[in-house]
Amino acid sequence: MSFAARSTPRLLLRPFVASDAADVLAYRGSPEVSRYLMHEPMDEAAVAAFLASVTPARHARVDGHRLQLAVEWQGRVIGDVNLRVSSVQSRQTEIGWVFNPTHHGRGFATEAASELLKVAFEEWGSHRVFAQLDPKNAASARLCERLGLRREAHLREESWFKGEWGDLLIYAVLAQEWATPAES
Ligand SMILES: CC(C)(COP(=O)(O)OP(=O)(O)OC[C@H]1O[C@@H](n2cnc3c(N)ncnc32)[C@H](O)[C@@H]1OP(=O)(O)O)[C@@H](O)C(=O)NCCC(=O)NCCS
């Protein structure tokens, strides 16, 4: 099933197209951006391979499937967000985000990820949506909290990551928590 683009007040979430390459290189090519990502800074060839792997965005209900969407603002791609089917049987979904530092600090990631949570719960019927992050990635942890995800776990040195042992934080929100957010 292909993904129908979704609008938010400021943004368009849509499948990537090959002509997004320059915009994607501008952020996924950055060492600052990739510091906490699995990949090293991308070059043009890596961006082309990335775009080939995520275009067109389709949703298949199989474990491991990833829906990766471009986040467009004023006609340019300023970042991307993704959902990954962690378990079809248990309706577990992982959420992720990567934005161009030029556009950090304006709530764009919050706005895009909020819309993606709607996709996860309302369209995919997820029971639980979770995020995994390095505890040093404070901006990502704040984003989880703004979105209403709870900090569930802090795993110590659970992976060898970019030359050192890395901790892992797990944040999550259940469908019923998302539907009725706690009062702050
Ligand atoms: C993680 C990441 C997406 C967070 O980006 P961000 O710019 O901090 O998040 P937002 O776009 O939601 O902006 C929120 C910030 O803007 C401020 N803000 C301004 N206007 C806002 C609005 N309308 N709505 C919400 N926040 C707003 C918030 O106060 C917040 O500031 P703070 O972090 O100083 O508290 C970004 O740091 C990133 O792309 N990092 C590199 C890739 C990465 O590490 N990805 C995650 C791997 S786990």
The ligand as an ORCA input file, in Angstrom:
! r2SCAN-3c Opt
* xyz 0 1
  C      16.535     14.833     17.377
  C      16.199     16.065     16.571
  C      15.271     15.717     15.420
  C      15.506     17.081     17.494
  O      15.356     18.295     16.790
  P      14.821     19.609     17.530
  O      15.027     20.750     16.624
  O      15.412     19.691     18.910
  O      13.264     19.298     17.718
  P      12.028     20.191     17.265
  O      12.107     20.493     15.821
  O      10.820     19.511     17.752
  O      12.259     21.543     18.048
  C      12.117     21.566     19.453
  C      12.860     22.731     20.025
  O      12.364     23.928     19.423
  C      11.632     24.686     20.389
  N      10.402     25.103     19.702
  C      10.274     26.284     19.056
  N       9.061     26.346     18.477
  C       8.411     25.206     18.766
  C       7.127     24.693     18.447
  N       6.261     25.384     17.687
  N       6.803     23.447     18.884
  C       7.651     22.725     19.632
  N       8.901     23.175     19.971
  C       9.262     24.403     19.537
  C      11.403     23.773     21.569
  O      11.349     24.500     22.776
  C      12.623     22.878     21.515
  O      13.735     23.510     22.049
  P      14.691     22.756     23.131
  O      15.145     21.476     22.517
  O      15.778     23.734     23.354
  O      13.852     22.484     24.313
  C      17.493     16.730     16.011
  O      18.338     17.037     17.101
  C      18.243     15.865     15.029
  O      17.872     15.765     13.869
  N      19.366     15.261     15.451
  C      20.241     14.512     14.549
  C      19.677     13.169     14.158
  C      19.378     12.306     15.365
  O      20.191     12.229     16.285
  N      18.221     11.649     15.322
  C      17.753     10.840     16.415
  C      18.414      9.535     16.532
  S      17.756      8.656     17.934
*
